[in-house]
Each structure stands twice: as C-alpha cells, then as structure tokens.
Amino acid sequence: MTIAGTTVSFMGTVYKQFDKEILVTQLRFGTLRALFQVDHEVQRKLDPRRRAEIRDFILRSLDTNEYFYFSPFIFSARGMVREVDGEFELEPGTTLYISDGQHRCSAMAAAMNVLENSKITQEEMGEYEEAERTARKLNQIINYPVAIQIYLELSQKEEKQMFSDLNSERREIHQGMVMKYDQRDEYIGLTRTVAEQLKDVMEIEQELSRLMLGNPALTSLTIMRRCLAALFEGKLTIMSGDLLLPQRQDEMEEIAIQFFKKVQQITPKQAANRKKYVSGISGVQIALAYTVFHYVRQEKKGYTEAFQKLDYLKKVCSWKHDDSLFAHMYDAEKKRITGHSSVTAVKRTALRFIAAIDREEAN
C-alpha cells in the first residue's frame, strides 16, 4: 500500500455477493481512520456508552498483552474506488462511508487519544519507561490490521437497506458462549471453577444463558456469574469486559461454594421446577446473593454468619410464585413472577428478604 498526496492505493480482491461487487482488503487502522466518514442519513447516532465499553476492552487487552479480535468492517465506496494496474485507488478528495464498524472505529480512535494523553503526561512527569510502554500500545492500535469489505457501487438507498439488514439480522454472541470461552474475565474463570466443584451437588447449565421452564438445571454459569458479582461487590448490572476479582480467588471459591450449597439447603427439593417454585429463577438467586452482601458490607458480618441468616427464609418462605415475599413481581393473570432480573426488582426482592430475616430473628 502506498499513499501519494491524497491518492491511496492498496491491494485487494473483488468478489460478487448478491450481484454486488465487493473489494476485500486489509488496512492499518492508522491509515483507515483518515479514509472514511459517517453518513448520518444512513448510520444511527453514535452511542457514547457503547464506544466507551469497546475502548475500555481494547485498553484492557493491551494492558494484559492479549490480542483482541474484530470481525471485518464494512464500507461503501459509492463508485469512488477504481482499479489501476492491478491495484485499487481511492479517488483524490473522496472518502469511504462506513456501513458496519462505526463504534469499533470510534473506540479505537478514542483508545489512541487516551494513550496519547497518557504518554504526554508520563513524559512531563519524567516517567520515561512508562511512556515507552504506552507508546508501544499506541503503535499496536495504529498498526492494527483491519480486515475490510468495500461495496464498490452501492447507492445511498442501498446503503440504508444494507445497514437495516445488518442490524436486524445481527445477534450478539449469547452469554452462555462467552461464559464457556472468554479467558479475560476473572469472574468467568471463578464461576467455571466453582461450577466444576459443584457438579456432583447440583445440575448447572453450561451452555444456555437463560433457563426455560423445562430445564432441569438449578442454575447456569451466566446466573452464577451474576450471583458472584452481587455476593462479593454488590454489582447487579450485567457486567461486561475484562473484570478483576476483588480478593484472592481461593478465598472467593470457598465462599461461593458455601453460598450455592446454602441456596440448596433453604429451597425446596424440587428447586429447579420453575413452574412451581421461584428458587430456580435468576432474579431470586441474585437477590439472595445481594442479601448476603448486605449483611457482610452494611452490618459487618462474616460470610459464614451472613449465610446462616438465610436459614430464616426456609421458615418464612414457601418459594412459590404467589408467596407474599414476591408480591412486587407476581402477575396474577399469568400466575407467576415476572420482571425478576432487573436491578430494581433484584434490590426490592433482597430488601424483602432482609426485612423477613430481621423480623424472624427478632422473634
């Protein structure tokens, strides 16, 4: 690839898809970022939160010397790319229009800005070795090889249709697969280790992120991860990215195993029967973990003592859908609880658990 003035030339291969010509090639991000723009009549508005999530994912990957992977970015040339002597050139004064990859491109540029600012600060403070490490990370992004597909002759109307099709057909990788393969998130590693140690004690769904009524598993890896985040840090949102454990993993393993065994002890024998009981429902399990977190963090109890407090629930809760403890989520028409896994619902359920425990303990 060469850059001469405003003319960019690069190698590539042209294919046809749906009777449309597509140029497949690869460019360094440092070059690519100067060659495209966003047509806001085609693209949706950039989501700053999504950009920040991807930016942080990139920076964490660089910090841990992990490589990160992106699927090919998709652009439209609107007839401005031409073939010359076996290479392809972008017409002088023109740009490519991004169709898929806007947030990833913007996040990579944002990561570069973070690193550039860090490097300047480090140099000004005389932290030259750290500045060199930051410079290496910056170069990794600049030289990141981006695989791209360029539709050569689409009209703006066709671009709009493609954008709509790409986003209506897209499905994010489901959380069950993330739990199975992601190596960067320490909470996932902890969850898998705990699940392995509990496999002879309870049935745990290894693949699916959601448990349907007929699934015999009491919980899943995805639900367990959310329980552990609530248990140790009081976090109730679906955390994403590369997450570090707040304390030693062996200590957390022991506590986590105690928690899931306690859940089994205080719930019915058929706890996984979601049609009859709520004990196999994600929001209820997370609320139990958050209840323990309350006693540990707010009342300065040890985990063993906090787990013992859950025993009171065995006395006061039937674990059936219409139990008064779940009245805030009970749908009388459907005869079951609904909307149980939102942050608000989990907190309300935990508060009801805490109130019931405190009342019973006071008696």
N, C-alpha and C positions, 0 to 999 in steps of 0.2 A: 504494500500500500504506500502511496506517495501523496503528499499534499503540496500543491504548487499554486500559490496565490489563494484564490477562492475555489479552485477546482480540486475535488477529491476523487482519487481513483482507487479501486480496490478489486481484488479477485473475487469470484463467486460463481455459482452455478444456477442456471434458470430452470425451473420446473413449471409444470402446469397443474393447477388444482382448481376444480370447478370451472374449468375453461379460462382461468385467470393466470397470467404469468407471475411467478414468484421468484425473486432472486434470493438465494440462501447464501449468507456470508458471515464473516466474523470481524468485529472491530474492537479495538481497545476502547474502554469506556472514556478515557481522556479525549479520544478523537470523537467518539459518538456523541458525547454531550454537547458538542458545538454544532452538530449537524441536524438537529431536529427541533421541532416546535410542537406545541399543542394547539389544535384547532378546537376551541371551546364550543363550537357548534356541533362537534362530533363527540368530544370527550365529556365525561362528567367532571364536576368540580373536584379538585384535589382534596383528599381527606387528610388534614394535618396529623391526626392521630394515627392513621394507618402508616403514613410516611415515617412518623417517629418510631413506630414499632419495628419497621423494616430497618431503619437507620441504626437502632439500638442492636438489632440482631446482627447486622454487619459488623459493628464495632466490637461486640462481644466475641464474634467469631475471630476477628483479628487479634483480640487480646489473648485468646486461648490457642492461637496458631491453628485454628480449624479452618478448612476451606468451606466456603458457602456456595450453594448451587442455585442457579436461577434457570427457569425454562426460557426458551428463545423469546426475545422481544419482537413485536410485530409493528411494521411501519408501512406507510403508503407513500409512494414517490410521485403520484399524480403526473406521470409521464416525464418527469424531470431527470431520470437516470437513463443514460444511453451507453451502448456498448461501443468501445473504441479499441481496436487492435487487441481483442481478446480480454480486455479489462472493462470495468464499468466505471463510468464517471457521473458524478452529480453535477448537474448544470450549474455554472457560476451564478452566485446570488440567490440560489434556491436552497430549500431545506427538505428534510423528510418530515412526515407527520406521523406522530406516534398513535398507534391503534391499541396496543396492549403492552403495558410495562411502564405506564406513567408514574405510578407510585414507586416502583423499584428504581427507575432513573432518578427521580427526585430524591429518594432516600440515599442513593449512592452519592449524589452531589452534596446532600446535607452532611453525610459522614465525612466527606472530604473537607467541608467547611469546619467541622468540629476538630478534625485533626490539624488542619492548617492553623487554626486559632491556638490549639494546644501547643503546637510546635513553636509559634511565636512567643507565647508565654514562657515556655520552658527555656528558650534561648535567652530571653530577657532576664530570667532568674539564674542563669548560669548552669542550668541542668542539661548539659550538652549531650550526655549519654542518653538521657531520656528523650531528648529532642531527636536524636538519631533514630531511636526505635520508632518514634512517632512518624518520622519521615519515611521509614520503611513501610509502615502501614499505609501511609498516604500513597506511596508508589504502587502498592498492591491494588488499590482501588483504581488508580489511574491506568494501570496496565491490565486490569481485569478483562479477560476475553469474553465479550458479549456475543453470543450467537443471535443472529437476527434474520428475520424473514421480511423481505420488502415486496409488497404488492406493487407492481410497476404501473398499472394503468387504471386503477380504481377511480371512480368519480367520488365526489363528496357524499352523494346519496348512497353509493355502495359502501363507503366507509362507515356511514351511520348504521347501515344494516349489519355490517360485519361486527361493529362494536356491540350492537344489541345481541347478535347471535353468540359472540364470545362470552358475554357476561350472563346471558340467560342459560347457557349450557354449562358454564363453569361450576364446579363443585370443589370447595376447599377440601383438602385431604382430611378424612374424618379422624377424630381424635383418637380412636382406637388404634389406628395405624401409627399415629405419632407416638402413642404410648409404647408401641411394640418396637419401634426402630430408632427414635430420637436418642442420641447419645449425649447431647449437650446439656440437657436439663437434669440437674441433680435430683430434683424431686421425682422425676420419672425413674431414675435409677433406684432411688429409695423405695418407690412403690413396687417396682418389679421384684426387688429383693424381699420385701415384706410379703408379697403375694406368694413367692416361692416357698417361704417358710410356713405359710398358712394353707397351702394347697391340700393338705390332709385333714384340715379342720373345717374348711368351708369351700363351697364352689365359687370360683371367681371367673367372670367372663374376661377372656384375654383379648378378644378381637373387637367386639362391638362397644361403642361408646354409650349407647342407650339400651336399657333393658326393657324389653316388651313384657306383657303380662305373662306369657307362657315360658319365659326364660327361667330355668331352674336355679341360676346363679343368684347368690345373695347380693353380690356387688360386682363391680367391674374395675379394671385398672384405672379407667378415667375417673370414676367416682372416688376411688381410694385416693387418687392424687389430690382431688379437691378436699377430701376429708383431712388429709395430712397438712395441706396448706392452712386450713381452718384450725386444726389442732395445735400447730406449732407457731403460727404467725397471725391467726385471726383473719386471714385473707379469704374472702368469699367470692371474688370475681374469678372468671376462668383465666388463669394466668397463662401467659404465653412468653416465648423467648427462652433465653438461657438463664435458669434460675439456680441460685446457690442455696445450700442448706444453711440454716441459722446456727446449727451446732453440730457436734460430732455425729457422724452417720450411725455408728454402732449404738450410741445412746438413743438416737431417734428410732432406730429399728426396734429396740426393746419396748419403748413407749408405744409405738404404732401397733405392734403385735398385741400388747395389752389392751389397747383401745378396741381393736376389731374383735378380740375374744370377749370383751365386756359387752359389746353390742350383741353378740350371740347369746350371752348369758341372760340379758334383760329382755330379750324379744322372744316371741313365740317359737315353737319348734318348727313351724312352717313359715318362718320369717320371709322366705323368698316368694311366697304366694302373694303377689302384689294385688290380686283381685280381692283378697280377704284382708290382708294386713298392709300397713304402710312402711314396715320396717325394712323392706327391700327397695324403697324409693330413695332416689339420690338426695333430694332436699332434706329428708328426715335424717339420713345418715350424716350429712354435712352439718345439720343443726346440732346433732349430738356431739360432734367434734368441736363445734364452736362453743357449746355449753361447757365442755371440759376446759377449753381455752379461757373462758370467762373466770372459772374458779382458780385457774393457775395464775393468770395475769392480773385480774382485778382483786381477788381475795388472797393471793399469795399462797395458794395451796400447792402441795406437791402433786405430781401427776397421779400417783397411787391413790392419794386421798380424794382427788377430783374424780377418778374413776369410780371409787366407792360411792360417791354421791349419786351416780347414775343408777345405783341399785334401787333408790327410792322410786324411780319411774316404773319399775316392774310391779310395784304395789298399786300405783295410781293410774297406769295407762293400759288400756286394752290393746293398743296398737291397731285398732280397727279404724277404717276411714272416718266413721262418724263419731269417733271419740272427741270429747269436748276440747281436748288439747289441740285438735286440728280444725276447730270450727272456723278459723280465719281462712282456711283453704278448702273447706268442704263444699262441694257442689251437690246440693240436694237432688237436683234433677238427674245428674249422672251417677249419683250415689258413690262418689269417690272424691279424693282431694285432687286439686288441680293447681297449676302455677306454683308448685312447691319449691322449685330450684332457683328462683330469682334471689338476689341479695336481700331484698326486703322480706320475702317470705321466709328465708332461712333465719334471718335475725328475729323475726316475730316468733317463729317456732322455738328457737333457742330461748327467748325470753319467757315463753310459756313453760318450757321445760324447767328453767331456773326457778320460776315462781312456784311451780308444783313441788320441786325438790325442797325449796326453802320452807314451804308450808308443812310438808310431811316431816321434815327434820325438826321443826319447832314443836310438833305434837308429841 
